C-alpha cells in the first residue's frame, strides 16, 4: 500500500507498522505481511517481490506488454473515444486529482 498518513495509521492500528516503515512517505510503497513463522514471512515477501517484478498486464486496447496510460492527457491521446477515466489513488489525493483531470478536458456524452 502507499505510505500515506491514513495508511500508516491503519498499519499502526493493526500492529503491522515496523520501525523501517515509520519514515515512509506518500511516495513510498509498503508491503506488510503477517505470518505464523519466519519461513512463512520469507515466502510471502518473495511472492510480493516476484509480483512487483512481473510485466504489467495490458488493458484492453493496448498492445501486449504496453502499460495503461498514466495520465489523463496520455489517455486522451491513446484512446480519444474513451468517455471514462478511472482514478486510482489514495483517498486524500483522489479529490485533487479528479478535479485536476476534469478541468483538463471536457466530458462528452456519446
C-alpha distance (Angstrom), angle and dihedral (degrees) to the residues before:
residue distance angle dihedral
X1 . . .
X2 3.78 . .
X3 3.80 112.3 .
X4 3.80 94.8 -120.8
X5 3.81 116.9 152.1
X6 3.81 91.4 -105.3
X7 3.81 92.7 50.0
X8 3.81 91.2 47.3
X9 3.81 88.2 52.7
X10 3.82 90.6 51.1
X11 3.80 91.3 50.4
X12 3.80 90.9 47.0
X13 3.83 91.1 51.8
X14 3.82 90.4 48.6
X15 3.80 91.5 50.2
X16 3.81 91.8 -117.3
X17 3.80 100.5 112.5
X18 3.80 107.2 108.0
X19 3.78 124.5 -165.7
X20 3.82 92.5 -102.1
X21 3.81 90.5 58.2
X22 3.80 96.4 52.1
X23 3.83 91.7 82.6
X24 3.83 92.9 47.4
X25 3.78 119.0 117.4
X26 3.82 138.3 -163.9
X27 3.80 92.0 -78.4
X28 3.82 91.9 57.9
X29 3.78 128.8 88.3
X30 3.80 117.4 -138.0
X31 3.76 124.8 -160.4
X32 3.79 112.8 -164.8
X33 3.78 121.0 -170.5
X34 3.76 132.3 -179.8
X35 3.79 120.4 -163.7
X36 3.76 142.2 166.3
X37 3.82 93.3 -117.6
X38 3.82 144.4 -2.8
X39 3.84 95.1 -87.9
X40 3.82 90.5 53.7
X41 3.81 90.4 50.6
X42 3.80 90.7 49.0
X43 3.82 91.1 52.2
X44 3.82 91.6 47.7
X45 3.81 93.2 49.9
X46 3.82 91.4 46.9
X47 3.82 89.4 52.2
X48 3.82 90.4 50.0
X49 3.81 91.6 49.2
X50 3.81 90.9 49.1
X51 3.82 91.6 49.7
X52 3.81 91.0 51.4
X53 3.81 90.8 50.6
X54 3.84 94.1 52.4
X55 3.78 121.8 106.1
X56 3.81 111.0 -103.4
X57 3.78 118.2 -103.9
X58 3.77 113.6 -109.0
X59 3.78 114.3 -116.1
X60 3.78 118.8 -136.0
X61 3.77 112.1 -68.9
X62 3.80 94.4 24.8
X63 3.78 124.5 105.6
X64 3.82 115.4 -108.0
X65 3.80 110.3 -74.0
X66 3.81 93.3 10.0
X67 3.78 113.1 130.5
X68 3.77 120.7 -121.7
X69 3.82 115.1 -103.9
X70 3.82 112.5 -76.2
X71 3.80 96.9 -155.6
X72 3.80 141.0 32.8
X73 3.82 90.4 -112.5
X74 3.81 93.5 53.1
X75 3.80 90.0 44.5
X76 3.79 90.7 54.9
X77 3.79 90.5 50.6
X78 3.80 95.5 48.4
X79 3.82 97.7 38.4
X80 3.82 109.0 22.6
X81 3.82 93.2 169.3
X82 3.83 94.0 54.4
X83 3.80 114.5 119.4
X84 3.81 99.6 -173.8
X85 3.80 133.2 64.0
X86 3.80 119.6 -166.3
X87 3.79 113.0 -153.2
X88 3.79 112.4 -163.2
X89 3.77 110.7 -176.7
X90 3.81 138.6 119.5
X91 3.80 113.9 -65.5
X92 3.78 96.8 -111.6
X93 3.81 90.4 56.9
X94 3.82 100.8 36.1
X95 3.80 96.2 81.8
X96 3.79 92.2 51.4
X97 3.81 93.4 48.0
X98 3.79 92.8 44.8
X99 3.80 91.1 51.6
X100 3.79 91.3 47.4
X101 3.79 92.3 47.7
X102 3.79 96.6 48.7
X103 3.80 92.6 50.9
X104 3.81 90.3 51.7
X105 3.81 95.4 67.4
X106 3.77 142.0 1.8
X107 3.79 124.3 -97.2
X108 3.76 110.6 -134.1
X109 3.77 130.8 -168.1
X110 3.69 109.6 -127.2
